Amino acid sequence: MQTILGAGGAIGIELAKALPNYTNKVRLVGRSPKNVNESDELMTADLLDAKAILSAVEGSEVVYLTAGLTYNTKLWQRDWPIVMKNVLDACVAHKSRFVFFDNVYMIGGDNVNHITERSPFSPVSKKGKVREELNRMIFDSMNKHQLETIIARSADFYGPNVTTSIVMELMFKNLKKGKRPQWFGAPDKIHSNTFTPDAGKAIALLGNTLDTFGEVWNVPTDPTPLTGQDWANLFAEEMGGNAKLQILPKWMIKALGVFIPVMREFPEMMYQYDRDYFFDSAKFTERFNISATPAKEGVKATVAALKNS
């Protein structure tokens, strides 16, 4: 049995699609889980409920945590450590291997210029400090309980099941409405984005490759140094419309938060957009000889999947 906790999000869905290549027993756990594969076992559970998670993990060879909590700093500070403790305790109790799908918020400042698995913790945001705490909890459990663990990190992402990422909110949705794509920070700065089907396949492969445990892995991401304007060009090419970016000032980002909740929390993350943000997944590519989907193909597939949504 391999179990996905927080299975209903964009990454959980792509992971669930990939896991039947490795196992015929997949358990999807969430508040309202839905089948991705016909044979999936569904279990309703709240990640904040320790007893429920202990039960959800029982019998699992590998457990994946792909949950995405509501994008709110106070909620992250309150709930993420509880969720992580519940999951780590359950994996230790049931001797399950653990794979955590993470972002790179714990890496801040100019360290985002070139993000590798060896980049030092340097959070400059409150959310980044939460992610650092979660990583330290995992390392503690590895050291104290010999828990076999992988931390699989991703850049910002886009893809067929993504609705709330920055690229999807500011570029895809605006172009779909016949508006100009939007961006903030500098449009000529590099900004890596991970294609979610690549992430799902990579996480499944890592979770089923024993010698990858005990390490951090950046999931496959197109190494082409694409800028914000380059991303706008790719989406506009597929969708039609004006590719010229409307650059949002900081005050407007806060104002947009009234209509787009994710924007309300975003000013502290501006460091990812006012300088180069390059996510390096060479370690994965070299280990498995698997390259990321080129951005042009990923955007084409994303637009095709969502054109009638």
KOLVEX-140231 format. One record per residue (C-alpha): residue in three letters; x, y, z. Coordinates in steps of 0.001 Angstrom, whole numbers, plus 500000, padded with zeros to 6 digits. Layout:
BEGIN
ALAXYZ/...
! end
This chain:
BEGIN
MET500000500000500000/GLN501190503509499162/THR499274506394500676/ILE498887510028499630/LEU497952512439502397/GLY496355515595501039/ALA495519513794497819/GLY493119516267496249/GLY495571518971495171/ALA497371519431491872/ILE500453517450492937/GLY498473514735494718/ILE496429514118491571/GLU499511513820489352/LEU501211511558491904/ALA498141509326492062/LYS498233508989488258/ALA501866507891488410/LEU501789505434491336/PRO500044502519489520/ASN503345502082487666/TYR504776500858490987/THR501906499461493070/ASN498357498193492662/LYS497328499551496054/VAL496962503308496319/ARG495170505003499212/LEU494001508609498810/VAL493448510485502051/GLY491845513888502453/ARG488784515770503620/SER486841514771500493/PRO489002512358498503/LYS488005511436494954/ASN489202508592492768/VAL491985509326490329/ASN492383505664489375/GLU489441503283489460/SER491167501031491999/ASP492077503788494488/GLU491110503260498109/LEU489560506416499569/MET489791507474503201/THR488424510635504769/ALA490683512195507401/ASP491707515571508789/LEU495478516015508820/LEU495138517874512129/ASP493645514769513773/ALA496501512596515064/LYS494346509496515555/ALA492865509786512083/ILE496317510066510495/LEU497620507139512537/SER494764505085511090/ALA495233506442507565/VAL498912505491507500/GLU498431501977508871/GLY499600499332506432/SER501426501824504206/GLU504836500985502805/VAL505306504547501571/VAL503484507703502675/TYR503457510900500606/LEU502465514251502075/THR501362516531499237/ALA498905518726501132/GLY498658522424500450/LEU497172524367503327/THR495265527579502684/TYR497780530288501751/ASN497625532191505013/THR500612532928507257/LYS498838532632510603/LEU497204529378509563/TRP500555528005508368/GLN502211528941511653/ARG499443527289513651/ASP498632524192511594/TRP501665523051509592/PRO503751521930512613/ILE500763519955513907/VAL500226518288510536/MET503896517396510230/LYS504086515981513772/ASN500996513856513150/VAL502395512452509914/LEU505902511833511247/ASP504552510108514372/ALA502296507892512262/CYS505116506941509881/VAL507422506080512787/ALA504696504033514479/HIS503926502037511337/LYS507499501923510009/SER506434503592506769/ARG508860505387504486/PHE507979509083504117/VAL508105511453501136/PHE507365515138501703/PHE506517517364498763/ASP507974520772499621/ASN508542524185498096/VAL511660526374498371/TYR510366529101500680/MET513059528273503246/ILE515608529528500722/GLY515513533311500540/GLY517372536423499483/ASP519966536052496747/ASN520164532311497401/VAL517192532000495022/ASN519512533004492159/HIS520534529339491911/ILE518521526877494006/THR520014523429494480/GLU519519520725497087/ARG522529522186498906/SER521231525752499101/PRO521328526904502750/PHE518260527721504788/SER517913531492504587/PRO514221532362504978/VAL513277536021504652/SER509516535489504926/LYS507272534204507698/LYS506097531395505458/GLY509711530517504738/LYS510408530188508444/VAL507491527758508724/ARG508928525628505921/GLU512346525647507585/GLU510734524416510804/LEU509053521556508933/ASN512354520520507349/ARG514059520511510742/MET511257518363512167/ILE511869515849509390/PHE515637515813509927/ASP515035515309513666/SER512826512302512994/MET515422510860510623/ASN518124511186513278/LYS516138510112516345/HIS513921507432514852/GLN515825506405511708/LEU512761507330509676/GLU513475506813505977/THR512577510118504367/ILE512769512079501132/ILE512138515808500789/ALA511139516476497181/ARG511171520174496351/SER509569522067493509/ALA509730525575492100/ASP506502527487491585/PHE504350525335489357/TYR501823525242486542/GLY499880522455484899/PRO496513520936483980/ASN495180520729487558/VAL496643523988488875/THR494279526865489614/THR496019529121492124/SER499688529433491175/ILE500998532859490176/VAL501569531945486523/MET498067530510486268/GLU496403533388488112/LEU498197536256486395/MET498865534857482940/PHE496550531991482019/LYS493387533400483609/ASN493918536926482305/LEU494616535770478758/LYS491561533540478910/LYS489481536641479727/GLY491021538539476830/LYS493168540654479153/ARG496899541276479196/PRO498984538913481311/GLN500256540396484567/TRP503446540028486565/PHE505257541727489397/GLY508859542423490037/ALA511127542564487025/PRO509854540962483787/ASP513432540368482605/LYS514447538280485630/ILE514595534485485396/HIS511718532653487078/SER511620528841487009/ASN508290526999487016/THR507757523247487424/PHE505249521341485262/THR503050519372487693/PRO502913516090485704/ASP506731516043485848/ALA506590516551489609/GLY504046513774490142/LYS506047511246488109/ALA509275512225489846/ILE507845511886493343/ALA506470508436492523/LEU509847507356491142/LEU511724508699494164/GLY509341506996496582/ASN509963503676494867/THR513755503924494615/LEU515263502840497903/ASP518655504492497542/THR517104507963497142/PHE515912508096500750/GLY517731510230503271/GLU518198513017500727/VAL516654516197499335/TRP515708516116495644/ASN514664518940493341/VAL512025517564490966/PRO512565517931487192/THR512149521509485992/ASP513001522937482582/PRO516539524367482944/THR515947526989480248/PRO516451530375481977/LEU512983531757481186/THR511967535216482389/GLY508546536457483375/GLN508160537921479900/ASP509188534597478343/TRP506389532846480232/ALA503890535448479062/ASN505064534909475476/LEU504577531135475776/PHE501033531426477143/ALA500051534161474681/GLU501360532071471786/GLU499071529196472774/MET496057531286473771/GLY496278534312471534/GLY496182537819472909/ASN498698540462473835/ALA501850539090475463/LYS503019542464476782/LEU503086542215480548/GLN501272544576482872/ILE503633544972485828/LEU501788545203489135/PRO503118547607491783/LYS503198546369495372/TRP500152548411496401/MET498110546811493628/ILE499086543326494757/LYS497496544065498130/ALA494403545472496420/LEU494082542360494232/GLY493959540323497423/VAL490330541387497783/PHE489507539342494662/ILE492378536819494547/PRO493059535547498094/VAL496534534217497253/MET497609537794496450/ARG496728539052499907/GLU499611537061501357/PHE502098537692498609/PRO504009540924499322/GLU506518539107501577/MET507374536792498680/MET508443539577496313/TYR512099538547496680/GLN511302535674494316/TYR510380538122491552/ASP512723541109491858/ARG515818538999491100/ASP516653535803489228/TYR514905532741490690/PHE516478529683489075/PHE515597526161490226/ASP518239523561489387/SER517112519927489095/ALA520329518590487546/LYS520792516088490389/PHE517576514274489468/THR518290514407485740/GLU521782512970486211/ARG520594510224488586/PHE517687508998486459/ASN518530510290482980/ILE515087511918482887/SER514665515476481690/ALA511853517885482447/THR509154518640479918/PRO510232521712477908/ALA508219524746478976/LYS506721525238475514/GLU505303521689475584/GLY504129522057479183/VAL502285525288478442/LYS500710523755475343/ALA499472520751477349/THR498201522977480172/VAL496236525251477845/ALA494785522271475953/ALA493639520611479192/LEU492013523754480555/LYS490623525396477418/ASN487051524418478267/SER487297524938482045/
! end
